[in-house]
């Protein structure tokens, strides 16, 4: 019994369409795998950052329990131990700026006049 040529042609067209669509399908699968893997990497990096944040927080909390000190107390203790005061630092900075300013002023040169004779 012979097969109807229209059926053969329809099957050939369907097979051709399937074969033609296969590269696009595989490309889409590859892209979705790449996106999935990138998402997993980002989730892992985020989890690692959160773990490091928790570790830092616990370290800071344990240090603050060991030595509870506010910033002003820390500054005053530094001043008492080293003799380092903010006003002394400001004076030395101001002196350095002033000496630099004088140096810059002394280097300033006025341009010579270049007159044209006969004008």
C-alpha positions as CSV (number, residue, x, y, z in Angstrom):
1,X,0.0,0.0,0.0
2,X,1.6,3.3,-1.1
3,X,1.8,6.2,1.3
4,X,0.1,9.4,0.4
5,X,2.8,11.9,-0.9
6,X,1.2,14.7,1.1
7,X,1.8,12.8,4.4
8,X,5.4,12.2,3.4
9,X,5.9,15.9,2.6
10,X,4.2,17.0,5.9
11,X,6.5,14.6,7.9
12,X,9.5,15.9,6.0
13,X,8.6,19.5,6.8
14,X,8.0,18.7,10.5
15,X,11.4,16.9,10.7
16,X,13.1,19.8,8.9
17,X,11.5,22.3,11.3
18,X,12.6,20.2,14.4
19,X,16.2,20.0,13.1
20,X,16.2,23.7,12.3
21,X,15.0,24.7,15.7
22,X,17.5,22.5,17.6
23,X,20.4,25.0,17.7
24,X,18.2,27.7,19.1
25,X,16.8,25.4,21.7
26,X,20.3,24.2,22.8
27,X,21.4,27.8,22.9
28,X,18.5,28.7,25.2
29,X,19.3,25.8,27.5
30,X,22.9,26.8,27.6
31,X,22.0,30.4,28.4
32,X,19.6,29.3,31.2
33,X,22.4,27.1,32.7
34,X,24.8,30.0,32.6
35,X,22.3,32.3,34.3
36,X,21.6,29.7,36.9
37,X,25.3,29.1,37.7
38,X,25.9,32.9,37.9
39,X,22.9,33.2,40.3
40,X,24.4,30.4,42.5
41,X,27.8,32.1,42.6
42,X,26.2,35.4,43.6
43,X,24.2,33.7,46.3
44,X,27.4,32.0,47.6
45,X,29.2,35.4,47.6
46,X,26.3,37.0,49.5
47,X,26.3,34.2,52.1
48,X,30.0,34.6,52.5
49,X,29.7,38.4,53.0
50,X,26.9,37.8,55.6
51,X,29.1,35.3,57.4
52,X,32.0,37.8,57.5
53,X,29.7,40.5,58.7
54,X,28.4,38.3,61.5
55,X,32.0,37.4,62.4
56,X,33.1,41.1,62.5
57,X,30.0,42.0,64.6
58,X,30.7,39.3,67.1
59,X,34.4,40.4,67.3
60,X,33.4,44.0,67.8
61,X,30.9,43.1,70.5
62,X,33.4,40.9,72.3
63,X,36.0,43.7,72.2
64,X,33.5,46.3,73.4
65,X,32.7,44.0,76.4
66,X,36.4,43.7,77.1
67,X,37.1,47.4,77.0
68,X,33.9,49.6,77.0
69,X,35.1,53.0,76.0
70,X,33.5,55.8,74.1
71,X,35.4,57.9,71.4
72,X,35.9,60.9,73.7
73,X,37.3,58.8,76.4
74,X,39.7,57.1,74.0
75,X,40.8,60.5,72.7
76,X,41.5,61.9,76.1
77,X,43.4,58.8,77.1
78,X,45.5,59.1,73.9
79,X,46.2,62.8,74.8
80,X,47.2,61.8,78.3
81,X,49.5,59.0,77.2
82,X,51.2,60.7,74.3
83,X,50.8,64.4,74.9
84,X,49.3,64.6,71.4
85,X,46.7,67.4,71.4
86,X,44.5,68.5,68.5
87,X,45.5,72.1,69.1
88,X,49.2,71.3,68.7
89,X,48.5,69.4,65.5
90,X,46.5,72.4,64.2
91,X,49.2,74.8,65.1
92,X,51.9,72.7,63.3
93,X,49.6,72.4,60.3
94,X,48.9,76.1,60.2
95,X,52.7,76.8,60.5
96,X,53.4,74.5,57.6
97,X,50.7,76.1,55.4
98,X,52.0,79.6,56.2
99,X,55.6,78.7,55.5
100,X,54.5,77.1,52.2
101,X,52.4,80.2,51.4
102,X,55.4,82.4,51.9
103,X,57.5,80.2,49.7
104,X,54.9,80.4,47.0
105,X,54.7,84.2,47.3
106,X,58.5,84.6,47.1
107,X,58.5,82.5,43.9
108,X,56.0,84.7,42.2
109,X,57.6,86.6,39.4
110,X,56.1,89.6,37.7
111,X,56.3,89.5,34.0
112,X,58.7,91.9,32.3
113,X,57.2,94.7,30.2
114,X,57.9,94.2,26.5
115,X,57.2,97.5,25.0
116,X,57.4,98.1,21.3
117,X,59.7,101.1,20.5
118,X,58.1,104.0,18.8
119,X,54.5,103.5,19.9
